[in-house]
Amino acid sequence: MPPVSEDPRVSVVVAARNADRDIGRLLDALESQSAAREDFELIVFDDGSTDRTAAVVEERGWPTVIRADRPMGAPAARNLAVERARAELIAVTDADCVPDRDWIAAGVRRFAADASLERLGGAIEVTLPEPPTIAALVDAARFLDQERMVAMGFAISANFWVRRGAFLAAGGFNPELRPNAQEDAELGRVMSARNSPIAYAPDVRVAHPARATVRALAQKGYRLGRAHATLRRHARVGGVWLRPYFLRRKAFVPIGSWRRIGRLHARGIHPTRWQRARMVAVETACISCAHVIGDLVGTARMGVPQAPRGRPAKR
């Protein structure tokens, strides 16, 4: 069992729900870091899981596990985990991510080299099945483009580093937002309004699996649409980014299959014309249409009072 950090330089924060099939790979990667074990701690917030997520983490002996009796949502879960953090530098990632061996060391170096830096977006490599499915190609082309997001002023929470003081001063993640409500983008805009410096770090890398099935991609698209209605109501910073999907002229443009196909080309992946045509069809149906339908449903439900139930609703 690795020794417990007494004075860590980095607190790794993970919000997990029903992740017992994935989180073991994250734990293995953290236990294999090139950084000294005493340099970092791991805080896992088990967000009301109904599987063995907490048990899998506790069996390792060294991480801190916080259990919630019911789901609170990733924004609130991460905030509570940060409250327990002992380090000034916070590294947020997801239960299904696999950090590179030098992830901790590279992140520490970047902040040590620039005392003014408050936020960092590390690279996210979308891993593809072999052979890659059409859904996976769409996912890898369209989503988790960290360099592009940092240029817009925020970092995707799968690989987000921040100084604890700056995070708390900005109010942390918005707890009113449901998962997939762009809580990382919303926090980023709040921090950008405070002139908080941010940088992209291609050497601070994690791997994230692509969604390999049409069903999984459609579920993601729908959830993003549903959550967008919540975002419009509770966002702390306004702007055109809050415009409903169903009112956007380009809502049905298959962005990943057309505009961002270069992300695949840069990895040596060159889809055929037939594959490109299928990518367009899948992206239009599973992302564009799902966004619009989810946003319409979410908007309607936001305007209809929900009857109380015997147990808390999932967020």
Backbone torsions as a table, in degrees:
resi	resn	phi	psi	omega
1	MET	NA	129.8	179.3
2	PRO	-63.5	149.2	178.5
3	PRO	-66.7	150.6	179.1
4	VAL	-81.3	134.5	-179.4
5	SER	-70.5	129.3	176.8
6	GLU	-92.8	-32.9	-178.8
7	ASP	-140.4	71.3	-173.4
8	PRO	-70.8	151.0	174.4
9	ARG	-88.2	-24.4	-177.3
10	VAL	-134.0	135.9	171.0
11	SER	-109.3	114.0	177.0
12	VAL	-85.6	126.7	-175.3
13	VAL	-117.1	128.6	-179.8
14	VAL	-134.4	127.4	170.7
15	ALA	-100.4	124.4	-173.9
16	ALA	-131.8	140.6	174.2
17	ARG	-140.7	122.1	180.0
18	ASN	49.4	54.3	-175.3
19	ALA	-117.7	25.0	-174.2
20	ASP	-66.8	-19.2	178.7
21	ARG	-82.3	-19.4	-173.7
22	ASP	-109.9	-34.4	-166.4
23	ILE	-68.7	-19.9	177.8
24	GLY	-61.0	-37.0	178.8
25	ARG	-67.2	-36.7	176.0
26	LEU	-63.8	-45.0	-179.5
27	LEU	-63.1	-42.6	177.8
28	ASP	-59.0	-43.7	-178.3
29	ALA	-65.3	-39.0	179.4
30	LEU	-70.1	-34.9	178.4
31	GLU	-73.0	-13.4	180.0
32	SER	-105.4	13.6	-177.9
33	GLN	-63.6	147.2	176.2
34	SER	-72.9	-23.2	177.6
35	ALA	-67.0	150.0	176.8
36	ALA	-60.0	141.5	-176.0
37	ARG	-59.5	-33.2	-179.2
38	GLU	-74.1	-5.1	-179.0
39	ASP	-78.4	-16.3	-175.8
40	PHE	-146.7	157.6	173.1
41	GLU	-123.9	162.5	177.5
42	LEU	-124.6	127.2	176.4
43	ILE	-118.6	116.8	179.6
44	VAL	-109.2	121.9	175.3
45	PHE	-97.2	110.4	178.5
46	ASP	-83.4	105.6	-170.3
47	ASP	-86.9	67.5	175.9
48	GLY	68.4	35.5	-178.5
49	SER	-63.5	149.6	174.8
50	THR	-108.8	7.7	176.6
51	ASP	-114.4	-155.4	-174.7
52	ARG	-98.0	25.9	-177.2
53	THR	-53.5	-53.4	-177.9
54	ALA	-62.5	-41.2	-178.7
55	ALA	-63.8	-41.2	179.5
56	VAL	-59.7	-41.6	180.0
57	VAL	-71.2	-44.1	-177.9
58	GLU	-64.1	-29.0	179.4
59	GLU	-64.0	-22.6	178.4
60	ARG	-72.9	-25.0	173.6
61	GLY	90.5	-25.0	-172.5
62	TRP	-108.1	-28.3	-179.6
63	PRO	-72.3	157.4	170.7
64	THR	-90.2	129.2	-179.3
65	VAL	-117.0	129.0	174.4
66	ILE	-113.0	127.2	-178.2
67	ARG	-106.7	137.5	172.5
68	ALA	-111.5	139.2	-179.7
69	ASP	-70.4	-27.2	-179.9
70	ARG	-141.5	156.2	-179.4
71	PRO	-61.4	133.8	177.8
72	MET	-109.6	-17.3	-174.9
73	GLY	95.9	148.1	-176.0
74	ALA	-59.4	-40.3	-179.4
75	PRO	-58.3	-50.7	-179.7
76	ALA	-66.8	-38.0	-179.6
77	ALA	-62.5	-43.9	179.5
78	ARG	-65.2	-40.3	179.0
79	ASN	-59.2	-44.4	-179.4
80	LEU	-67.1	-34.7	177.1
81	ALA	-66.3	-40.6	179.0
82	VAL	-63.6	-34.1	177.9
83	GLU	-60.7	-29.7	179.4
84	ARG	-87.7	-8.9	-176.2
85	ALA	-67.1	142.7	-179.7
86	ARG	-104.1	-12.9	-178.6
87	ALA	-96.1	156.6	176.7
88	GLU	-78.6	-23.1	-178.6
89	LEU	-103.4	124.1	-177.9
90	ILE	-108.7	132.1	175.5
91	ALA	-119.2	114.0	-178.6
92	VAL	-99.6	133.1	174.1
93	THR	-147.0	-179.6	-176.8
94	ASP	-109.3	160.4	-176.3
95	ALA	-65.7	-24.2	-179.1
96	ASP	-99.3	13.0	176.9
97	CYS	-92.8	154.9	177.3
98	VAL	-127.6	102.5	-180.0
99	PRO	-68.5	148.2	171.7
100	ASP	-62.2	161.3	-178.0
101	ARG	-60.9	-31.3	-178.3
102	ASP	-98.5	16.0	-175.2
103	TRP	-56.0	-52.5	-178.8
104	ILE	-63.9	-50.2	-176.4
105	ALA	-61.0	-42.3	-178.8
106	ALA	-66.7	-39.8	178.1
107	GLY	-64.4	-43.0	178.4
108	VAL	-62.0	-42.0	179.7
109	ARG	-61.2	-41.8	-178.3
110	ARG	-62.2	-42.2	-179.7
111	PHE	-74.4	-34.4	178.2
112	ALA	-66.3	-30.0	-177.6
113	ALA	-80.0	-15.1	-177.3
114	ASP	-141.8	98.3	-177.0
115	ALA	-66.7	-19.9	-179.2
116	SER	-84.7	-14.5	-176.9
117	LEU	-69.5	130.6	179.8
118	GLU	-113.0	-27.3	-176.8
119	ARG	-136.2	151.0	-178.7
120	LEU	-143.3	135.3	172.0
121	GLY	-111.3	112.6	179.5
122	GLY	-84.6	158.8	-178.5
123	ALA	-64.5	145.0	176.6
124	ILE	-124.3	113.1	178.2
125	GLU	-94.6	120.0	178.2
126	VAL	-83.0	114.2	-178.1
127	THR	-84.6	137.8	-175.4
128	LEU	-108.5	146.4	173.5
129	PRO	-70.5	163.9	180.0
130	GLU	-119.9	115.5	-2.5
131	PRO	-76.5	154.8	-178.2
132	PRO	-68.1	136.2	175.5
133	THR	-80.4	165.4	177.9
134	ILE	-63.6	-40.7	178.8
135	ALA	-61.2	-41.8	-179.8
136	ALA	-65.6	-38.5	178.0
137	LEU	-63.6	-41.1	177.4
138	VAL	-63.4	-45.4	-179.2
139	ASP	-60.4	-44.9	-177.6
140	ALA	-69.7	-31.3	-179.6
141	ALA	-77.4	-36.0	-170.1
142	ARG	-94.9	-40.6	-168.0
143	PHE	-106.7	166.0	173.1
144	LEU	60.5	37.5	176.0
145	ASP	-88.8	85.4	-172.0
146	GLN	-64.3	-40.1	-179.1
147	GLU	-59.5	-42.5	179.3
148	ARG	-66.3	-40.1	-178.9
149	MET	-66.5	-41.1	178.7
150	VAL	-62.1	-37.6	177.3
151	ALA	-62.9	-22.6	178.4
152	MET	-91.8	-4.4	173.4
153	GLY	106.2	10.5	177.9
154	PHE	-148.6	170.3	-179.6
155	ALA	-125.5	139.0	176.6
156	ILE	-65.9	135.7	-171.0
157	SER	-70.6	-6.6	174.8
158	ALA	-67.0	-19.9	179.4
159	ASN	-155.8	70.9	-173.7
160	PHE	-120.8	122.0	178.3
161	TRP	-112.8	140.9	-177.5
162	VAL	-155.5	146.1	173.2
163	ARG	-73.0	134.6	-173.4
164	ARG	-57.8	-41.5	-179.1
165	GLY	-61.5	-42.1	179.4
166	ALA	-68.0	-38.4	178.5
167	PHE	-61.4	-48.5	-178.5
168	LEU	-67.7	-38.3	179.8
169	ALA	-62.3	-30.7	179.2
170	ALA	-84.7	-4.9	179.8
171	GLY	90.4	5.6	178.5
172	GLY	67.7	-166.5	176.2
173	PHE	-68.4	147.2	-178.6
174	ASN	-73.7	109.5	-175.9
175	PRO	-69.5	-11.7	178.6
176	GLU	-78.5	-11.4	-176.3
177	LEU	-89.4	139.7	175.5
178	ARG	-81.1	161.8	177.2
179	PRO	-55.2	147.3	-178.4
180	ASN	70.1	16.4	178.8
181	ALA	-95.2	26.6	179.0
182	GLN	57.6	41.5	180.0
183	GLU	-63.4	-28.2	177.0
184	ASP	-72.1	-40.2	177.1
185	ALA	-66.6	-39.0	-179.7
186	GLU	-64.9	-45.3	176.6
187	LEU	-62.7	-40.9	179.7
188	GLY	-60.0	-39.9	179.0
189	ARG	-69.6	-35.4	175.1
190	VAL	-62.7	-44.6	-178.2
191	MET	-71.3	-35.3	177.1
192	SER	-64.4	-35.2	177.3
193	ALA	-65.7	-21.7	176.8
194	ARG	-93.6	9.7	-179.8
195	ASN	59.5	40.3	178.8
196	SER	-82.6	118.3	-177.4
197	PRO	-64.0	140.3	179.2
198	ILE	-137.1	150.1	179.4
199	ALA	-142.1	155.1	173.7
200	TYR	-96.6	137.3	-177.7
201	ALA	-127.4	96.2	-179.7
202	PRO	-66.4	-18.7	-179.1
203	ASP	-88.4	-6.2	177.9
204	VAL	-102.9	88.3	-163.9
205	ARG	-112.6	144.7	166.4
206	VAL	-131.5	157.0	174.2
207	ALA	-105.9	142.5	-180.0
208	HIS	-134.3	128.7	-177.6
209	PRO	-69.8	142.1	175.8
210	ALA	-75.1	153.0	170.9
211	ARG	-76.2	117.9	-167.5
212	ALA	-95.4	-8.3	-177.0
213	THR	-120.0	154.3	176.5
214	VAL	-60.9	-38.9	179.7
215	ARG	-60.7	-47.5	-178.8
216	ALA	-64.3	-38.3	179.7
217	LEU	-67.6	-41.5	179.3
218	ALA	-65.6	-38.8	177.7
219	GLN	-62.6	-40.7	177.7
220	LYS	-63.8	-46.7	-179.6
221	GLY	-59.3	-42.6	179.9
222	TYR	-66.6	-43.9	179.9
223	ARG	-61.9	-40.2	178.3
224	LEU	-62.7	-40.4	178.3
225	GLY	-65.7	-46.0	178.3
226	ARG	-58.5	-43.7	-175.7
227	ALA	-70.4	-24.0	-177.6
228	HIS	-63.7	-31.7	177.6
229	ALA	-65.3	-41.3	176.9
230	THR	-64.2	-39.7	179.7
231	LEU	-59.9	-43.6	-179.2
232	ARG	-60.9	-35.1	-177.8
233	ARG	-76.9	-36.0	-168.5
234	HIS	-113.1	-0.5	-178.8
235	ALA	-60.8	139.9	-179.5
236	ARG	-87.8	-10.9	178.4
237	VAL	-131.3	128.7	-179.2
238	GLY	-87.2	-178.2	178.2
239	GLY	143.9	173.7	-177.7
240	VAL	-66.2	-18.5	-179.8
241	TRP	-64.9	-15.1	179.6
242	LEU	-91.0	-1.4	-178.8
243	ARG	-57.9	134.4	179.9
244	PRO	-57.4	144.3	178.2
245	TYR	-60.3	-36.3	-175.0
246	PHE	-75.2	-2.9	175.6
247	LEU	-111.4	5.6	-178.9
248	ARG	-91.2	129.9	-178.3
249	ARG	-63.3	-32.1	-176.0
250	LYS	-102.7	24.5	-176.4
251	ALA	-60.8	-29.2	-174.9
252	PHE	-101.4	11.2	176.5
253	VAL	-75.9	123.5	178.9
254	PRO	-75.9	83.0	-171.3
255	ILE	-58.5	-48.0	-177.0
256	GLY	-62.9	-40.5	-175.9
257	SER	-74.2	-21.0	-178.4
258	TRP	-112.0	-63.0	-170.7
259	ARG	-78.0	-31.0	-172.3
260	ARG	-112.4	18.4	178.8
261	ILE	-62.6	-20.7	178.2
262	GLY	-61.3	-24.4	176.4
263	ARG	-62.5	-35.9	177.0
264	LEU	-75.2	-40.6	179.5
265	HIS	-59.8	-38.2	-179.5
266	ALA	-64.3	-21.1	178.4
267	ARG	-96.7	6.8	-180.0
268	GLY	81.2	17.2	179.4
269	ILE	-105.8	118.8	-176.2
270	HIS	-125.8	90.9	-179.3
271	PRO	-59.1	144.2	176.2
272	THR	-71.5	170.9	178.0
273	ARG	-59.9	-40.6	179.4
274	TRP	-65.2	-41.3	176.9
275	GLN	-65.0	-39.9	178.6
276	ARG	-62.2	-42.0	179.4
277	ALA	-62.4	-41.7	178.3
278	ARG	-68.5	-35.2	176.6
279	MET	-61.8	-42.7	178.5
280	VAL	-60.4	-45.4	-179.1
281	ALA	-63.8	-45.0	-178.6
282	VAL	-66.7	-43.3	-179.5
283	GLU	-65.4	-40.2	179.6
284	THR	-62.9	-44.8	-177.4
285	ALA	-75.3	-45.5	-169.6
286	CYS	-89.8	-21.7	179.5
287	ILE	-111.7	-61.4	-174.7
288	SER	-62.0	-54.9	-179.6
289	CYS	-65.2	-39.4	179.8
290	ALA	-65.3	-37.8	174.8
291	HIS	-57.3	-50.3	-175.9
292	VAL	-65.0	-46.5	-179.5
293	ILE	-63.3	-45.5	179.4
294	GLY	-61.2	-40.7	179.8
295	ASP	-66.2	-40.4	177.4
296	LEU	-63.0	-44.0	178.9
297	VAL	-64.9	-45.9	179.8
298	GLY	-62.2	-40.6	178.7
299	THR	-63.8	-43.0	178.8
300	ALA	-63.1	-42.6	-178.1
301	ARG	-71.6	-30.2	177.1
302	MET	-64.3	-25.1	-178.8
303	GLY	-94.5	-2.4	-179.0
304	VAL	-113.8	119.6	178.4
305	PRO	-58.4	136.6	-179.7
306	GLN	-93.4	131.5	178.5
307	ALA	-69.2	141.3	178.2
308	PRO	-63.0	145.9	-179.7
309	ARG	-123.5	173.3	-176.2
310	GLY	-70.2	-25.6	179.0
311	ARG	-134.9	156.4	-175.4
312	PRO	-60.0	141.1	176.4
313	ALA	-73.4	150.0	177.5
314	LYS	-70.9	142.7	178.0
315	ARG	-100.8	NA	NA
